């Protein structure tokens, strides 16, 4: 399960086409996201994809330890400020969490923190809430995805976020729509910066394949 290689966008982490002509991808140049930077350990395919599925869908909880080590390497790409970082796993809707029994992003985040040498880091699981379940993003355009997810999250404790650097953690980044909406809400609540770290990301050339596969997975598999 090798890490990503080659030039990537300095904002969203998408692989840049060669030869390298810019530091940022065309999407981020046109519409800069609300987060400062996103980083992932590897590509969401092959054995890494299978390992993530073992945790999420087969409930093989020890897999979170391995994935946490990978997430720690992604987080290691960031340069945080002197203020202790607030770590927030992307929340599941309560119905999905109840069905799955856990939030995989939280398990991976806790495992990652054991590998990192960050002082004063605080993990906060009740600060960001998913207030409604959303329809599948499969087949939607970028504007439609943004509209579908808008209003799905809220910050429950504004005083915990104000003035803080936030590390938003998830297992997979697909198009970045969910991460961007979470970052937008956190920034609106007063967060100084929002960083996004995931174990894997779906590279642009693989998004179509990911969506075809997702369409035939049981509904509980949608993330």
N, CA, C and O of each residue as an XYZ file, in Angstrom:
892
protein
N       0.845     -1.187      0.000
C       0.000      0.000      0.000
C       0.880      1.236      0.000
O       1.078      1.858      1.043
N       1.413      1.598     -1.167
C       2.385      2.696     -1.255
C       1.721      4.060     -1.101
O       0.531      4.212     -1.374
N       2.495      5.051     -0.661
C       1.956      6.414     -0.575
C       1.868      7.039     -1.958
O       2.434      6.530     -2.926
N       1.145      8.154     -2.032
C       1.052      8.898     -3.282
C       2.424      9.425     -3.680
O       3.221      9.826     -2.831
N       2.682      9.418     -4.963
C       3.943      9.963     -5.471
C       3.626     10.974     -6.570
O       2.507     11.032     -7.080
N       4.629     11.761     -6.920
C       4.462     12.743     -7.975
C       3.956     14.069     -7.438
O       3.647     14.192     -6.253
N       3.872     15.052     -8.309
C       3.440     16.387     -7.923
C       1.947     16.408     -7.629
O       1.151     15.833     -8.371
N       1.576     17.072     -6.546
C       0.170     17.204     -6.179
C      -0.160     18.671     -5.913
O       0.722     19.477     -5.617
N      -1.433     18.996     -6.022
C      -1.893     20.362     -5.756
C      -1.572     20.725     -4.319
O      -1.835     19.942     -3.406
N      -1.009     21.901     -4.109
C      -0.602     22.312     -2.774
C      -1.788     22.661     -1.883
O      -1.612     22.898     -0.688
N      -2.993     22.695     -2.448
C      -4.187     22.976     -1.643
C      -5.004     21.704     -1.423
O      -5.184     21.282     -0.280
N      -5.502     21.087     -2.493
C      -6.417     19.953     -2.325
C      -5.734     18.593     -2.361
O      -6.338     17.592     -1.976
N      -4.483     18.538     -2.815
C      -3.766     17.271     -2.840
C      -3.996     16.430     -4.083
O      -3.465     15.324     -4.181
N      -4.775     16.927     -5.034
C      -4.997     16.194     -6.282
C      -3.694     16.093     -7.066
O      -2.884     17.020     -7.058
N      -3.495     14.961     -7.745
C      -2.283     14.793     -8.550
C      -2.307     15.755     -9.728
O      -3.308     15.864    -10.435
N      -1.194     16.450     -9.930
C      -1.086     17.401    -11.028
C      -0.615     16.690    -12.290
O       0.258     15.825    -12.226
N      -1.187     17.049    -13.435
C      -0.734     16.443    -14.691
C       0.661     16.934    -15.033
O       1.016     18.071    -14.720
N       1.444     16.096    -15.667
C       2.771     16.523    -16.075
C       2.774     17.003    -17.514
O       1.880     16.652    -18.284
N       3.773     17.806    -17.891
C       4.770     18.374    -16.989
C       4.173     19.385    -16.029
O       3.151     20.006    -16.321
N       4.814     19.546    -14.882
C       4.289     20.402    -13.831
C       4.358     21.871    -14.247
O       5.440     22.439    -14.396
N       3.184     22.470    -14.430
C       3.100     23.854    -14.872
C       2.637     24.792    -13.768
O       2.801     26.007    -13.878
N       2.057     24.236    -12.696
C       1.519     25.075    -11.625
C       1.606     24.342    -10.303
O       1.748     23.119    -10.268
N       1.518     25.099     -9.206
C       1.547     24.508     -7.875
C       0.158     24.062     -7.436
O       0.027     23.223     -6.545
N      -0.879     24.617     -8.058
C      -2.253     24.280     -7.692
C      -3.007     23.781     -8.922
O      -2.676     24.137    -10.053
N      -4.019     22.956     -8.689
C      -4.817     22.417     -9.783
C      -5.770     23.491    -10.317
O      -5.964     24.527     -9.681
N      -6.351     23.243    -11.463
C      -7.234     24.220    -12.090
C      -8.492     24.470    -11.262
O      -9.016     25.584    -11.254
N      -8.978     23.443    -10.565
C     -10.186     23.591     -9.759
C      -9.943     24.549     -8.608
O     -10.766     25.428     -8.351
N      -8.821     24.394     -7.909
C      -8.507     25.263     -6.776
C      -8.175     26.681     -7.225
O      -8.437     27.642     -6.502
N      -7.600     26.811     -8.413
C      -7.329     28.146     -8.952
C      -8.632     28.883     -9.238
O      -8.726     30.095     -9.044
N      -9.634     28.142     -9.699
C     -10.917     28.751    -10.063
C     -11.791     29.015     -8.837
O     -12.466     30.041     -8.756
N     -11.774     28.090     -7.894
C     -12.646     28.204     -6.721
C     -11.910     27.626     -5.515
O     -12.027     26.435     -5.225
N     -11.154     28.465     -4.817
C     -10.338     28.002     -3.698
C     -11.226     27.457     -2.579
O     -12.189     28.116     -2.188
N     -10.922     26.271     -2.058
C     -11.752     25.696     -0.990
C     -11.594     26.430      0.335
O     -10.696     27.257      0.502
N     -12.476     26.115      1.264
C     -12.468     26.778      2.577
C     -11.339     26.275      3.466
O     -10.956     26.959      4.416
N     -10.798     25.091      3.177
C      -9.688     24.583      3.982
C      -8.355     25.088      3.430
O      -8.236     25.404      2.247
N      -7.349     25.156      4.318
C      -6.038     25.657      3.908
C      -5.292     24.650      3.047
O      -4.632     25.014      2.074
N      -5.406     23.378      3.418
C      -4.715     22.343      2.665
C      -5.301     20.986      3.004
O      -5.745     20.759      4.129
N      -5.304     20.080      2.030
C      -5.727     18.701      2.249
C      -4.600     17.767      1.837
O      -3.918     18.001      0.839
N      -4.413     16.712      2.611
C      -3.370     15.739      2.298
C      -3.899     14.336      2.580
O      -4.685     14.127      3.504
N      -3.458     13.387      1.775
C      -3.846     11.989      1.942
C      -2.605     11.115      1.857
O      -1.609     11.490      1.238
N      -2.672      9.948      2.483
C      -1.533      9.032      2.424
C      -1.415      8.384      1.048
O      -0.351      8.419      0.428
N      -2.519      7.791      0.571
C      -2.432      7.028     -0.675
C      -3.674      7.147     -1.533
O      -4.624      7.849     -1.186
N      -3.653      6.444     -2.666
C      -4.767      6.446     -3.605
C      -5.817      5.433     -3.162
O      -5.490      4.343     -2.693
N      -7.090      5.815     -3.319
C      -8.183      4.954     -2.894
C      -8.443      3.872     -3.933
O      -9.398      3.950     -4.706
N      -7.583      2.867     -3.940
C      -7.761      1.723     -4.815
C      -6.941      0.558     -4.270
O      -6.209      0.708     -3.292
N      -7.067     -0.585     -4.900
C      -6.277     -1.748     -4.536
C      -6.410     -2.169     -3.080
O      -7.503     -2.167     -2.515
N      -5.282     -2.530     -2.486
C      -5.280     -3.063     -1.122
C      -5.660     -2.010     -0.084
O      -6.240     -2.344      0.949
N      -5.340     -0.746     -0.345
C      -5.705      0.288      0.615
C      -7.223      0.442      0.667
O      -7.799      0.590      1.745
N      -7.852      0.408     -0.469
C      -9.317      0.468     -0.506
C      -9.922     -0.724      0.238
O     -10.892     -0.570      0.981
N      -9.351     -1.902      0.036
C      -9.846     -3.103      0.703
C      -9.697     -2.995      2.219
O     -10.582     -3.414      2.966
N      -8.576     -2.433      2.669
C      -8.352     -2.304      4.103
C      -9.364     -1.343      4.725
O      -9.882     -1.603      5.811
N      -9.644     -0.241      4.043
C     -10.650      0.702      4.532
C     -12.018      0.039      4.589
O     -12.777      0.267      5.530
N     -12.340     -0.776      3.598
C     -13.620     -1.477      3.590
C     -13.704     -2.505      4.716
O     -14.781     -2.724      5.270
N     -12.587     -3.134      5.058
C     -12.590     -4.076      6.175
C     -13.030     -3.393      7.461
O     -13.782     -3.960      8.254
N     -12.558     -2.177      7.656
C     -12.947     -1.423      8.848
C     -14.399     -0.967      8.757
O     -15.181     -1.213      9.676
N     -14.769     -0.305      7.661
C     -16.081      0.329      7.566
C     -17.225     -0.676      7.447
O     -18.258     -0.518      8.096
N     -17.049     -1.687      6.636
C     -18.176     -2.545      6.293
C     -18.110     -3.940      6.910
O     -19.144     -4.566      7.145
N     -16.893     -4.430      7.173
C     -16.752     -5.729      7.814
C     -16.522     -5.601      9.317
O     -16.503     -6.591     10.049
N     -16.346     -4.335      9.763
C     -16.180     -4.033     11.194
C     -14.951     -4.727     11.804
O     -14.986     -5.184     12.947
N     -13.872     -4.795     11.022
C     -12.600     -5.332     11.517
C     -11.866     -4.161     12.163
O     -11.028     -3.520     11.529
N     -12.183     -3.885     13.425
C     -11.721     -2.671     14.106
C     -10.195     -2.567     14.195
O      -9.680     -1.453     14.098
N      -9.436     -3.662     14.375
C      -7.977     -3.517     14.420
C      -7.372     -2.874     13.180
O      -6.251     -2.367     13.235
N      -8.095     -2.885     12.063
C      -7.582     -2.225     10.853
C      -7.380     -0.734     11.073
O      -6.589     -0.104     10.371
N      -8.091     -0.163     12.044
C      -7.961      1.270     12.324
C      -6.549      1.624     12.767
O      -6.080      2.732     12.506
N      -5.864      0.698     13.434
C      -4.498      0.959     13.872
C      -3.554      1.145     12.698
O      -2.723      2.053     12.707
N      -3.675      0.294     11.689
C      -2.829      0.393     10.502
C      -3.162      1.668      9.728
O      -2.268      2.396      9.296
N      -4.449      1.926      9.561
C      -4.878      3.122      8.830
C      -4.469      4.388      9.576
O      -4.154      5.403      8.955
N      -4.472      4.328     10.910
C      -4.044      5.474     11.707
C      -2.581      5.819     11.473
O      -2.210      6.993     11.464
N      -1.752      4.803     11.284
C      -0.350      5.054     10.981
C      -0.185      5.767      9.655
O       0.678      6.633      9.510
N      -1.012      5.404      8.688
C      -0.976      6.063      7.378
C      -1.474      7.505      7.483
O      -0.905      8.419      6.885
N      -2.540      7.687      8.251
C      -3.066      9.039      8.433
C      -2.024      9.938      9.089
O      -1.903     11.112      8.739
N      -1.278      9.391     10.032
C      -0.243     10.175     10.710
C       0.779     10.702      9.709
O       1.280     11.815      9.866
N       1.093      9.918      8.685
C       2.046     10.364      7.666
C       1.473     11.499      6.832
O       2.202     12.395      6.406
N       0.156     11.456      6.599
C      -0.488     12.561      5.871
C      -0.462     13.831      6.711
O      -0.172     14.913      6.199
N      -0.765     13.701      7.999
C      -0.774     14.854      8.896
C       0.618     15.457      9.012
O       0.765     16.665      9.199
N       1.640     14.613      8.901
C       3.012     15.077      9.004
C       3.414     16.059      7.915
O       4.471     16.682      8.008
N       2.587     16.209      6.881
C       2.884     17.156      5.807
C       2.508     18.592      6.171
O       2.890     19.531      5.473
N       1.761     18.762      7.261
C       1.270     20.088      7.638
C       2.234     20.786      8.584
O       2.978     20.149      9.329
N       2.201     22.107      8.534
C       2.975     22.927      9.465
C       1.983     23.734     10.302
O       1.507     24.789      9.880
N       1.679     23.217     11.502
C       0.720     23.868     12.367
C       1.355     25.048     13.092
O       2.574     25.126     13.242
N       0.500     25.962     13.536
C       0.958     27.093     14.322
C       1.234     26.688     15.760
O       1.141     25.506     16.092
N       1.571     27.643     16.619
C       1.928     27.334     18.009
C       0.737     26.944     18.887
O       0.918     26.336     19.942
N      -0.476     27.289     18.457
C      -1.660     26.979     19.255
C      -2.019     25.504     19.136
O      -1.972     24.962     18.031
N      -2.378     24.825     20.240
C      -2.769     23.412     20.166
C      -3.890     23.195     19.153
O      -4.846     23.967     19.081
N      -3.748     22.136     18.383
C      -4.682     21.842     17.298
C      -5.894     21.079     17.826
O      -5.768     20.196     18.675
N      -7.070     21.435     17.306
C      -8.303     20.735     17.631
C      -8.575     19.725     16.520
O      -8.746     20.108     15.363
N      -8.617     18.442     16.865
C      -8.821     17.374     15.883
C     -10.304     16.997     15.854
O     -10.874     16.608     16.873
N     -10.913     17.116     14.684
C     -12.335     16.823     14.542
C     -12.547     15.773     13.450
O     -12.315     16.059     12.275
N     -12.984     14.561     13.816
C     -13.349     13.578     12.795
C     -14.642     14.008     12.111
O     -15.551     14.508     12.772
N     -14.736     13.819     10.795
C     -15.977     14.128     10.087
C     -17.080     13.238     10.662
O     -16.955     12.013     10.634
N     -18.154     13.831     11.181
C     -19.181     13.024     11.853
C     -20.100     12.294     10.883
O     -20.318     12.740      9.757
N     -20.632     11.171     11.337
C     -21.681     10.461     10.622
C     -23.032     10.943     11.136
O     -23.134     11.442     12.257
N     -24.059     10.792     10.319
C     -25.407     11.019     10.828
C     -25.722      9.945     11.863
O     -25.252      8.813     11.747
N     -26.509     10.290     12.866
C     -26.748      9.366     13.978
C     -27.323      8.029     13.503
O     -27.030      6.993     14.099
N     -28.135      8.032     12.443
C     -28.703      6.775     11.951
C     -27.620      5.874     11.367
O     -27.649      4.658     11.559
N     -26.667      6.467     10.655
C     -25.577      5.683     10.058
C     -24.605      5.199     11.133
O     -24.104      4.077     11.066
N     -24.343      6.053     12.123
C     -23.457      5.634     13.210
C     -24.091      4.490     13.984
O     -23.407      3.540     14.367
N     -25.386      4.576     14.214
C     -26.088      3.520     14.945
C     -26.028      2.210     14.168
O     -25.836      1.149     14.762
N     -26.191      2.270     12.842
C     -26.151      1.061     12.021
C     -24.754      0.457     11.971
O     -24.600     -0.763     12.006
N     -23.727      1.318     11.888
C     -22.345      0.831     11.774
C     -21.758      0.465     13.126
O     -20.955     -0.462     13.230
N     -22.161      1.200     14.170
C     -21.657      0.928     15.507
C     -20.489      1.799     15.914
O     -20.095      1.787     17.080
N     -19.922      2.555     14.985
C     -18.796      3.430     15.272
C     -18.621      4.391     14.106
O     -19.193      4.201     13.032
N     -17.819      5.428     14.340
C     -17.420      6.345     13.274
C     -15.983      5.999     12.912
O     -15.077      6.192     13.723
N     -15.765      5.492     11.711
C     -14.427      5.055     11.313
C     -13.427      6.199     11.346
O     -12.255      5.979     11.652
N     -13.864      7.419     11.038
C     -12.956      8.557     11.059
C     -12.425      8.815     12.461
O     -11.261      9.179     12.630
N     -13.277      8.626     13.470
C     -12.842      8.822     14.856
C     -11.827      7.757     15.270
O     -10.820      8.068     15.906
N     -12.097      6.496     14.906
C     -11.163      5.423     15.264
C      -9.795      5.651     14.628
O      -8.764      5.471     15.276
N      -9.792      6.046     13.359
C      -8.533      6.282     12.652
C      -7.803      7.483     13.242
O      -6.581      7.462     13.387
N      -8.556      8.532     13.584
C      -7.943      9.739     14.158
C      -7.264      9.415     15.488
O      -6.142      9.858     15.735
N      -7.929      8.657     16.332
C      -7.345      8.303     17.638
C      -6.088      7.456     17.463
O      -5.118      7.617     18.203
N      -6.109      6.551     16.481
C      -4.922      5.734     16.218
C      -3.780      6.596     15.689
O      -2.619      6.374     16.033
N      -4.108      7.572     14.859
C      -3.074      8.450     14.291
C      -2.402      9.278     15.369
O      -1.188      9.473     15.330
N      -3.173      9.768     16.329
C      -2.608     10.630     17.367
C      -1.580      9.888     18.221
O      -0.681     10.503     18.795
N      -1.716      8.564     18.301
C      -0.733      7.779     19.047
C       0.613      7.752     18.330
O       1.651      7.516     18.948
N       0.584      7.997     17.007
C       1.822      7.981     16.209
C       2.448      9.361     16.067
O       3.598      9.484     15.646
N       1.698     10.390     16.414
C       2.176     11.758     16.213
C       2.730     12.349     17.504
O       2.252     12.036     18.595
N       3.721     13.191     17.375
C       4.323     13.868     18.529
C       3.854     15.321     18.562
O       4.646     16.252     18.414
N       2.555     15.489     18.759
C       1.976     16.824     18.807
C       1.549     17.130     20.231
O       0.805     16.362     20.840
N       2.012     18.239     20.757
C       1.683     18.603     22.131
C       0.370     19.367     22.190
O       0.080     20.202     21.334
N      -0.410     19.068     23.207
C      -1.647     19.804     23.440
C      -2.758     19.519     22.460
O      -3.730     20.273     22.406
N      -2.650     18.448     21.676
C      -3.688     18.126     20.696
C      -4.935     17.633     21.423
O      -4.853     16.824     22.347
N      -6.078     18.131     20.992
C      -7.349     17.752     21.606
C      -8.268     17.197     20.537
O      -8.514     17.855     19.526
N      -8.784     15.982     20.749
C      -9.735     15.414     19.809
C     -11.139     15.732     20.296
O     -11.466     15.505     21.461
N     -11.962     16.256     19.409
C     -13.302     16.710     19.778
C     -14.326     16.019     18.893
O     -14.359     16.250     17.684
N     -15.159     15.178     19.482
C     -16.121     14.402     18.701
C     -17.528     14.992     18.718
O     -18.366     14.578     17.918
N     -17.813     15.943     19.601
C     -19.156     16.492     19.662
C     -19.263     17.924     19.182
O     -20.327     18.537     19.271
N     -18.166     18.461     18.674
C     -18.153     19.863     18.259
C     -18.855     20.057     16.921
O     -19.652     20.982     16.761
N     -18.558     19.181     15.957
C     -19.180     19.253     14.635
C     -20.228     18.144     14.546
O     -19.929     16.980     14.814
N     -21.443     18.504     14.174
C     -22.531     17.529     14.098
C     -23.085     17.452     12.680
O     -23.154     18.447     11.958
N     -23.476     16.231     12.309
C     -24.164     16.047     11.026
C     -25.652     16.056     11.323
O     -26.183     15.092     11.874
N     -26.317     17.123     10.969
C     -27.702     17.334     11.378
C     -28.709     16.607     10.504
O     -29.837     16.376     10.938
N     -28.333     16.241      9.285
C     -29.242     15.476      8.427
C     -28.457     14.545      7.536
O     -27.328     14.838      7.143
N     -29.073     13.409      7.220
C     -28.467     12.484      6.279
C     -28.678     13.050      4.885
O     -29.688     13.703      4.624
N     -27.742     12.806      3.997
C     -27.816     13.395      2.659
C     -28.007     12.325      1.596
O     -27.632     11.167      1.786
N     -28.591     12.725      0.485
C     -28.753     11.816     -0.646
C     -27.391     11.486     -1.229
O     -26.429     12.229     -1.036
N     -27.312     10.373     -1.942
C     -26.055      9.973     -2.570
C     -25.537     11.066     -3.494
O     -26.310     11.723     -4.192
N     -24.214     11.255     -3.492
C     -23.579     12.245     -4.360
C     -23.275     11.688     -5.751
O     -22.823     12.417     -6.634
N     -23.526     10.393     -5.938
C     -23.176      9.733     -7.193
C     -23.937     10.355     -8.365
O     -25.157     10.510     -8.315
N     -23.202     10.706     -9.413
C     -23.803     11.232    -10.627
C     -24.092     12.719    -10.601
O     -24.547     13.273    -11.601
N     -23.837     13.383     -9.474
C     -24.112     14.813     -9.370
C     -22.925     15.635     -9.878
O     -21.775     15.211     -9.769
N     -23.213     16.796    -10.423
C     -22.159     17.715    -10.821
C     -21.574     18.365     -9.572
O     -22.130     18.236     -8.481
N     -20.450     19.062     -9.733
C     -19.838     19.730     -8.586
C     -20.804     20.719     -7.906
O     -20.923     20.688     -6.681
N     -21.494     21.591     -8.652
C     -22.457     22.486     -7.988
C     -23.591     21.726     -7.306
O     -24.044     22.124     -6.232
N     -24.053     20.633     -7.920
C     -25.131     19.841     -7.317
C     -24.657     19.159     -6.044
O     -25.416     19.055     -5.081
N     -23.414     18.695     -6.026
C     -22.859     18.084     -4.815
C     -22.803     19.105     -3.685
O     -23.158     18.800     -2.546
N     -22.357     20.320     -4.003
C     -22.252     21.364     -2.986
C     -23.626     21.710     -2.417
O     -23.772     21.921     -1.213
N     -24.635     21.767     -3.295
C     -25.984     22.087     -2.847
C     -26.561     20.949     -2.006
O     -27.267     21.190     -1.027
N     -26.258     19.709     -2.392
C     -26.768     18.542     -1.681
C     -26.244     18.483     -0.252
O     -26.970     18.081      0.658
N     -24.996     18.878     -0.047
C     -24.372     18.764      1.267
C     -24.548     20.018      2.113
O     -24.336     19.988      3.325
N     -24.937     21.125      1.473
C     -25.052     22.400      2.195
C     -26.106     22.299      3.304
O     -27.222     21.828      3.088
N     -25.714     22.754      4.487
C     -26.622     22.722      5.628
C     -26.659     21.405      6.361
O     -27.415     21.256      7.321
N     -25.845     20.423      5.925
C     -25.875     19.116      6.571
C     -25.106     19.103      7.891
O     -25.317     18.217      8.719
N     -24.215     20.077      8.095
C     -23.387     20.109      9.302
C     -23.620     21.389     10.099
O     -24.035     22.411      9.552
N     -23.349     21.315     11.384
C     -23.389     22.510     12.220
C     -22.373     22.367     13.340
O     -22.043     21.257     13.757
N     -21.885     23.497     13.820
C     -20.967     23.517     14.954
C     -21.802     23.666     16.224
O     -22.523     24.649     16.395
N     -21.695     22.680     17.109
C     -22.515     22.658     18.315
C     -21.920     23.503     19.438
O     -22.649     23.996     20.299
N     -20.595     23.671     19.432
C     -19.937     24.414     20.511
C     -18.986     25.439     19.899
O     -17.817     25.142     19.650
N     -19.494     26.640     19.663
C     -18.714     27.676     18.994
C     -17.456     28.049     19.779
O     -16.418     28.342     19.186
N     -17.547     28.037     21.098
C     -16.403     28.455     21.921
C     -15.233     27.490     21.810
O     -14.098     27.867     22.100
N     -15.487     26.257     21.399
C     -14.404     25.286     21.254
C     -13.618     25.510     19.968
O     -12.469     25.081     19.853
N     -14.236     26.180     19.005
C     -13.650     26.337     17.679
C     -12.993     27.699     17.478
O     -11.976     27.803     16.791
N     -13.562     28.733     18.068
C     -13.129     30.113     17.822
C     -11.635     30.300     18.049
O     -11.125     30.019     19.134
N     -10.934     30.778     17.021
C      -9.513     31.069     17.115
C      -8.596     29.863     17.033
O      -7.378     30.013     17.133
N      -9.146     28.675     16.855
C      -8.332     27.456     16.847
C      -7.985     27.000     15.432
O      -8.735     27.237     14.485
N      -6.848     26.348     15.310
C      -6.542     25.602     14.094
C      -7.208     24.243     14.233
O      -7.080     23.582     15.263
N      -7.920     23.828     13.189
C      -8.674     22.577     13.229
C      -8.095     21.590     12.225
O      -7.838     21.939     11.073
N      -7.893     20.361     12.672
C      -7.494     19.270     11.791
C      -8.722     18.393     11.581
O      -9.141     17.671     12.486
N      -9.292     18.459     10.388
C     -10.473     17.680     10.032
C     -10.003     16.346      9.456
O      -9.184     16.314      8.538
N     -10.525     15.248     10.000
C     -10.035     13.916      9.640
C     -11.165     13.069      9.058
O     -12.284     13.073      9.571
N     -10.859     12.343      7.982
C     -11.803     11.384      7.410
C     -11.006     10.232      6.813
O      -9.782     10.301      6.705
N     -11.715      9.167      6.426
C     -11.017      8.027      5.843
C     -10.671      8.263      4.378
O      -9.558      7.965      3.946
N     -11.637      8.807      3.599
C     -11.432      8.987      2.160
C     -11.906     10.372      1.735
O     -12.935     10.855      2.208
N     -11.155     11.004      0.846
C     -11.579     12.229      0.190
C     -11.848     11.886     -1.268
O     -10.956     11.428     -1.981
N     -13.094     12.113     -1.711
C     -13.452     11.784     -3.090
C     -13.357     13.020     -3.973
O     -12.403     13.164     -4.736
N     -14.334     13.909     -3.876
C     -14.271     15.159     -4.638
C     -13.920     16.341     -3.743
O     -13.623     17.425     -4.244
N     -13.950     16.150     -2.434
C     -13.649     17.226     -1.502
C     -14.854     18.061     -1.112
O     -14.718     19.023     -0.357
N     -16.038     17.709     -1.616
C     -17.234     18.506     -1.330
C     -17.582     18.493      0.149
O     -17.867     19.540      0.731
N     -17.563     17.311      0.764
C     -17.896     17.207      2.187
C     -16.864     17.929      3.035
O     -17.223     18.672      3.950
N     -15.587     17.720      2.743
C     -14.527     18.388      3.498
C     -14.639     19.896      3.375
O     -14.442     20.615      4.355
N     -14.953     20.380      2.185
C     -15.068     21.819      1.973
C     -16.247     22.402      2.747
O     -16.139     23.489      3.315
N     -17.375     21.684      2.773
C     -18.540     22.175      3.515
C     -18.256     22.191      5.020
O     -18.625     23.141      5.711
N     -17.605     21.147      5.525
C     -17.232     21.122      6.947
C     -16.293     22.281      7.263
O     -16.458     22.962      8.276
N     -15.313     22.501      6.397
C     -14.365     23.594      6.615
C     -15.062     24.942      6.569
O     -14.743     25.840      7.349
N     -16.010     25.084      5.660
C     -16.753     26.348      5.551
C     -17.509     26.639      6.847
O     -17.498     27.767      7.340
N     -18.159     25.624      7.388
C     -18.927     25.791      8.632
C     -17.987     26.090      9.799
O     -18.297     26.928     10.646
N     -16.853     25.417      9.845
C     -15.891     25.642     10.928
C     -15.277     27.037     10.844
O     -15.096     27.698     11.867
N     -14.958     27.485      9.640
C     -14.414     28.835      9.476
C     -15.458     29.886      9.858
O     -15.134     30.898     10.479
N     -16.704     29.635      9.482
C     -17.791     30.555      9.836
C     -17.962     30.636     11.344
O     -18.359     31.672     11.878
N     -17.658     29.523     12.037
C     -17.767     29.487     13.498
C     -16.554     30.107     14.185
O     -16.521     30.205     15.411
N     -15.550     30.531     13.400
C     -14.412     31.231     13.976
C     -13.092     30.505     13.943
O     -12.105     31.013     14.476
N     -13.033     29.316     13.328
C     -11.762     28.590     13.243
C     -10.739     29.409     12.464
O     -11.063     29.982     11.424
N      -9.503     29.466     12.964
C      -8.459     30.241     12.308
C      -8.033     29.600     10.989
O      -7.860     30.292      9.986
N      -7.866     28.293     10.990
C      -7.501     27.529      9.799
C      -8.107     26.143      9.918
O      -8.337     25.643     11.020
N      -8.361     25.531      8.777
C      -8.824     24.145      8.755
C      -7.923     23.350      7.819
O      -7.771     23.681      6.643
N      -7.329     22.295      8.366
C      -6.515     21.366      7.595
C      -7.315     20.080      7.422
O      -8.084     19.717      8.312
N      -7.156     19.392      6.314
C      -7.898     18.163      6.053
C      -6.914     17.031      5.800
O      -6.061     17.121      4.917
N      -7.042     15.961      6.585
C      -6.179     14.794      6.404
C      -7.042     13.551      6.252
O      -7.959     13.316      7.040
N      -6.738     12.761      5.231
C      -7.438     11.494      5.012
C      -6.428     10.387      4.754
O      -5.290     10.645      4.363
N      -6.856      9.161      4.979
C      -5.986      8.025      4.676
C      -5.791      7.917      3.170
O      -4.678      7.698      2.691
N      -6.883      8.072      2.429
C      -6.827      7.902      0.972
C      -7.619      8.993      0.281
O      -8.462      9.652      0.889
N      -7.336      9.173     -0.997
C      -8.124     10.077     -1.815
C      -8.351      9.426     -3.166
O      -7.511      8.672     -3.658
N      -9.502      9.727     -3.760
C      -9.804      9.250     -5.100
C      -9.223     10.243     -6.091
O      -9.654     11.395     -6.148
N      -8.257      9.804     -6.864
C      -7.645     10.675     -7.856
C      -8.627     10.925     -8.994
O      -9.475     10.082     -9.290
N      -8.510     12.072     -9.622
C      -9.507     12.531    -10.595
C      -9.796     11.482    -11.660
O     -10.950     11.297    -12.047
N      -8.767     10.793    -12.136
C      -8.973      9.826    -13.199
C      -9.699      8.578    -12.711
O     -10.152      7.760    -13.512
N      -9.809      8.435    -11.365
C     -10.456      7.255    -10.808
C     -11.848      7.536    -10.252
O     -12.514      6.615     -9.780
N     -12.304      8.794    -10.297
C     -13.599      9.146     -9.700
C     -14.735      8.386    -10.362
O     -15.613      7.873     -9.668
N     -14.740      8.302    -11.697
C     -15.825      7.613    -12.401
C     -15.901      6.152    -11.985
O     -16.991      5.633    -11.743
N     -14.746      5.477    -11.899
C     -14.731      4.073    -11.482
C     -15.243      3.914    -10.062
O     -15.973      2.970     -9.760
N     -14.856      4.851     -9.180
C     -15.307      4.813     -7.792
C     -16.824      4.911     -7.721
O     -17.456      4.190     -6.950
N     -17.413      5.797     -8.518
C     -18.848      6.000     -8.451
C     -19.607      4.808     -9.031
O     -20.675      4.460     -8.528
N     -19.074      4.177    -10.078
C     -19.711      2.987    -10.636
C     -19.739      1.879     -9.597
O     -20.756      1.207     -9.434
N     -18.621      1.683     -8.889
C     -18.554      0.649     -7.853
C     -19.495      0.980     -6.702
O     -20.200      0.103     -6.203
N     -19.509      2.253     -6.275
C     -20.333      2.660     -5.142
C     -21.814      2.470     -5.428
O     -22.594      2.183     -4.519
N     -22.205      2.629     -6.690
C     -23.612      2.532     -7.046
C     -24.168      1.141     -6.766
O     -25.365      0.976     -6.530
N     -23.285      0.138     -6.794
C     -23.740     -1.239     -6.615
C     -23.446     -1.764     -5.212
O     -23.660     -2.947     -4.951
N     -22.963     -0.922     -4.306
C     -22.768     -1.316     -2.918
C     -24.065     -1.104     -2.152
O     -24.870     -0.255     -2.534
N     -24.288     -1.871     -1.062
C     -25.471     -1.645     -0.232
C     -25.509     -0.219      0.270
O     -24.467      0.422      0.401
N     -26.704      0.288      0.554
C     -26.874      1.690      0.954
C     -26.055      2.053      2.170
O     -25.589      3.187      2.288
N     -25.866      1.090      3.095
C     -25.102      1.393      4.312
C     -23.657      1.705      3.992
O     -22.946      2.264      4.827
N     -23.207      1.351      2.785
C     -21.810      1.596      2.414
C     -21.567      3.022      1.964
O     -20.411      3.432      1.865
N     -22.595      3.788      1.691
C     -22.375      5.150      1.223
C     -21.741      5.983      2.312
O     -22.128      5.891      3.477
N     -20.753      6.811      1.935
C     -20.057      7.605      2.954
C     -20.157      9.072      2.629
O     -19.633      9.905      3.368
